[in-house]
Amino acid sequence: MGGDLKTQVAALIRASRTGHGMTQEDLADRANLSVQSISALENAKYLPSLDTLVDLVEILGLDVTDVVSPSHVPEHRLAQEAKAKSLLRRLDDDLLLVAVRQIEALVEHTERAGKSRKRL
């Protein structure tokens, strides 16, 4: 993401919104903002007020530290992570445990495959 806070917040809001399958209108309705305000935020025209930021963080299932911590994660990855987080939140506890175990197995497999490729 970009270097300044406005750019970082803009990219995170856009990525999280799209990761949740929401339109700007959907987010505007849920946050009691205009579509123009959401568009301006996502285009780094201004930083939201603290109250608005807290509302957006809650609606998008983010953590405040996600918003204010410097990050160099590409926007497409942020969108996918937001989508995964949204899907995980919809699962009951038993299915969440199954999903976490599947993700752990996938990560372990990927790490092992990476190590074996390095040996070749």
C-alpha positions in Angstrom: 0.0 0.0 0.0 0.9 3.6 -0.2 3.2 5.4 2.2 0.8 7.9 3.8 -2.0 7.2 6.2 -4.8 8.5 3.8 -3.7 6.1 1.1 -3.3 3.2 3.5 -6.8 3.8 5.0 -8.3 4.2 1.6 -6.8 0.9 0.3 -7.8 -1.0 3.4 -11.4 0.2 3.3 -11.8 -0.5 -0.4 -10.2 -4.0 -0.1 -12.2 -4.9 2.9 -15.5 -3.7 1.3 -14.9 -5.6 -1.9 -13.7 -8.6 0.1 -17.0 -8.6 1.8 -18.8 -8.4 -1.5 -20.2 -5.0 -0.6 -20.8 -2.1 -3.0 -20.0 1.5 -2.0 -23.7 2.0 -1.6 -24.0 -1.0 0.8 -21.2 0.4 3.0 -22.6 3.9 2.8 -26.1 2.7 4.0 -24.6 0.6 6.9 -22.4 3.5 8.0 -25.0 6.3 7.5 -22.7 8.0 5.0 -23.2 9.1 1.4 -21.9 7.1 -1.4 -19.8 10.2 -2.3 -18.2 10.1 1.2 -17.3 6.4 0.7 -15.9 7.2 -2.7 -13.8 10.1 -1.4 -12.5 7.9 1.5 -11.5 5.1 -0.9 -9.8 7.6 -3.2 -7.7 9.0 -0.3 -9.4 12.5 -0.5 -9.6 12.7 3.3 -9.3 10.7 6.5 -12.5 9.8 8.3 -13.4 11.2 11.7 -12.6 8.8 14.6 -16.3 8.0 15.0 -16.7 7.2 11.3 -13.5 5.1 11.4 -14.7 3.1 14.4 -18.0 2.5 12.6 -16.3 1.4 9.4 -13.9 -0.9 11.3 -16.8 -2.6 13.0 -18.9 -2.9 9.8 -15.9 -4.3 7.9 -14.8 -6.7 10.6 -11.4 -5.0 10.9 -9.2 -4.2 13.9 -8.2 -0.6 14.5 -4.5 -1.7 14.3 -5.2 -2.9 10.8 -6.0 0.6 9.8 -3.3 2.6 11.6 -0.3 0.2 11.3 1.9 0.6 8.3 1.4 -2.2 5.9 2.8 -3.2 2.5 0.2 -5.9 1.7 -1.1 -5.6 -1.8 -4.7 -4.5 -2.1 -5.8 -7.7 -3.9 -4.5 -9.7 -0.9 -6.3 -7.5 1.6 -9.5 -8.1 -0.3 -9.0 -11.9 -0.2 -8.1 -11.8 3.5 -11.2 -9.7 4.3 -13.4 -12.2 2.3 -11.9 -15.1 4.2 -12.4 -13.4 7.5 -16.0 -12.6 6.6 -16.7 -16.2 5.7 -15.0 -17.6 8.8 -17.2 -15.3 11.0 -20.3 -17.0 9.5 -19.3 -20.4 10.7 -20.4 -22.0 14.0 -17.7 -23.0 16.4 -17.4 -26.6 15.2 -17.1 -25.6 11.6 -14.7 -22.9 12.4 -12.4 -25.5 14.0 -12.6 -27.6 10.9 -11.8 -24.6 8.7 -8.8 -23.6 10.9 -7.4 -27.2 10.7 -7.8 -27.2 6.9 -5.9 -23.9 6.7 -3.2 -25.2 9.0 -2.8 -28.3 6.8 -2.7 -26.1 3.6 0.0 -23.9 5.1 2.0 -26.9 6.3 1.8 -28.5 2.9 2.8 -25.3 1.2 5.8 -24.8 3.6 7.0 -28.4 3.0 6.6 -28.1 -0.7 8.7 -24.9 -0.6 11.4 -26.5 1.4 11.6 -29.5 -1.0 11.8 -27.2 -4.0 14.8 -25.3 -2.3 16.7 -28.6 -2.0 16.4 -29.4 -5.7 
